[in-house]
């Protein structure tokens, strides 16, 4: 098993820069998820690691080998594709064996043994004699994962492997992938556009936007301490509310001024910069009805425009001045469009971003838990 | 619906039909049978005439099985060397089919799975050759064959047909419909292009290969003008030209149409067999061609 080290990796297609000078380290045995919107360069990054795309510039190391110029089969990687990429005219077992002869000098008996072992791990023994057309989506993806397992690679690369599955199966396969990763402890790089998948699967998650890495952190830290406004809005559903505000400092205290409210910020000394105008961020679940907030927390008023019952909670769309915010309230709250609400915020969970989108303040200081993760700051 | 309406609204035809059979269906089926009969008529007439003697053929009203039975067939095969023509035609057609499919598979492999400069221009150029079929090139081609010393040989009647823009086009379209991740996966496994062609592309293209083979076989089988010009030995001639030789055999000044029809029916059999055996993949291929 090996780690992956990427330094200054760049990919240009003619005049488009798909991946722009990214640095990333996937540690030995780690499950790292690359997440981002479509077109952010996450698949291109994975394909460069696999050797399917040439690297324009930068270095790629797997273990202690620089693999930039190595053929894919020499890189000791295995990849699982979104559309499974199974050969339709071969049975499951034949699919799993097909590449083995070229990759190394295994005897047929050794290959058979490995296929049997992989099938046992994935519980697909009874699928080995069937062709892909006789398998369901989930079964096909299991066979495709089996094909990767048989190779016993140093690194697993998975390119949106669950995107073609229906929602229920996706949840199930997610759990199976996690369990598989625990059993194998293999270095895994997983690409997805689905932030839920990223949060549930990743030991760490790297958020990509426009070919650049916005932040690399364990899921909870990513959620609690978004390094940029992009990460704040991308991770979490419904997305974080972002409101344009003025920062007003009064001695050692700093407060945010919005046309509808003023809010003093705790731990003002954790500000890293103090521009005049900024963006105030708060998650929908960190806003609550004022009557439910303990103590004398400042409140503000909002008008309900739409309510969406989500079952376990009620999502309320409100107007605050010219801005719209989302609030998560308890399910079965009797709130209707047109109502005026008195809202309060959880003071532990406030964020402020500067004009370039970088986080300059989190109301609860980031603990030591994140000290081993070095977030990569984007260019302003 | 004749069965659901009252007796008064039934047409004359409708009243004659047994319960449950609709007038409209009868008309549609009658029309279909008639058009099939009309389309099959030349073939039926050829079959009938091939059994008649020359006098019977010239009696327009005589459309029954003639007095010759199968003797016209025997004459064509034994006295006019049709067996030999058939063998020549089969050899020529098989070589053209195998050559064309093989070359076109490689060409399509290169076009779809390799990046090379002016790839599109190359493909356009291949399509452009469709504008210049063999009959248009007949004079320069004859000259070329003469210079190569291929005149009057099997090479001359097969060589010019090996390259085919149509087959390249069909294979290219088919390969492009195969997901890119399959070739990428093979690439990751270090599977070379030839192994990929042999073990993945060809098995996945069986239907297309069969379809192209049928089209090519029938096309090759029906070659007439080029073999007529380039083959000078009667013993090396193909069956379509052989048919022409039958016309020279006259009986008291009358063309022996019975004999010619027997020859035509013999010449028809191999493509018919190929067509019947491979009609399913052929239909699929034609469906792709229409897209």
HADDOCK unambig.tbl for C-alpha pairs under 7 A between the chains (distance, minus, plus):
assign (segid A and resid 52 and name CA) (segid B and resid 184 and name CA) 6.99 0.50 0.50
assign (segid A and resid 72 and name CA) (segid B and resid 188 and name CA) 4.94 0.50 0.50
assign (segid A and resid 73 and name CA) (segid B and resid 188 and name CA) 5.31 0.50 0.50
assign (segid A and resid 73 and name CA) (segid B and resid 189 and name CA) 5.38 0.50 0.50
assign (segid A and resid 73 and name CA) (segid B and resid 190 and name CA) 5.21 0.50 0.50
assign (segid A and resid 81 and name CA) (segid B and resid 181 and name CA) 7.00 0.50 0.50
assign (segid A and resid 85 and name CA) (segid B and resid 181 and name CA) 5.41 0.50 0.50
assign (segid A and resid 85 and name CA) (segid B and resid 182 and name CA) 4.97 0.50 0.50
assign (segid A and resid 85 and name CA) (segid B and resid 185 and name CA) 6.94 0.50 0.50
assign (segid A and resid 86 and name CA) (segid B and resid 182 and name CA) 6.89 0.50 0.50
assign (segid A and resid 87 and name CA) (segid B and resid 182 and name CA) 6.93 0.50 0.50
assign (segid A and resid 89 and name CA) (segid B and resid 203 and name CA) 6.80 0.50 0.50
assign (segid A and resid 89 and name CA) (segid B and resid 204 and name CA) 6.56 0.50 0.50
assign (segid A and resid 99 and name CA) (segid B and resid 186 and name CA) 6.85 0.50 0.50
assign (segid A and resid 99 and name CA) (segid B and resid 189 and name CA) 4.86 0.50 0.50
assign (segid A and resid 99 and name CA) (segid B and resid 191 and name CA) 6.65 0.50 0.50
assign (segid A and resid 102 and name CA) (segid B and resid 189 and name CA) 6.43 0.50 0.50
assign (segid A and resid 102 and name CA) (segid B and resid 190 and name CA) 5.77 0.50 0.50
assign (segid A and resid 102 and name CA) (segid B and resid 191 and name CA) 6.02 0.50 0.50
assign (segid A and resid 103 and name CA) (segid B and resid 189 and name CA) 5.85 0.50 0.50
assign (segid A and resid 103 and name CA) (segid B and resid 190 and name CA) 6.29 0.50 0.50
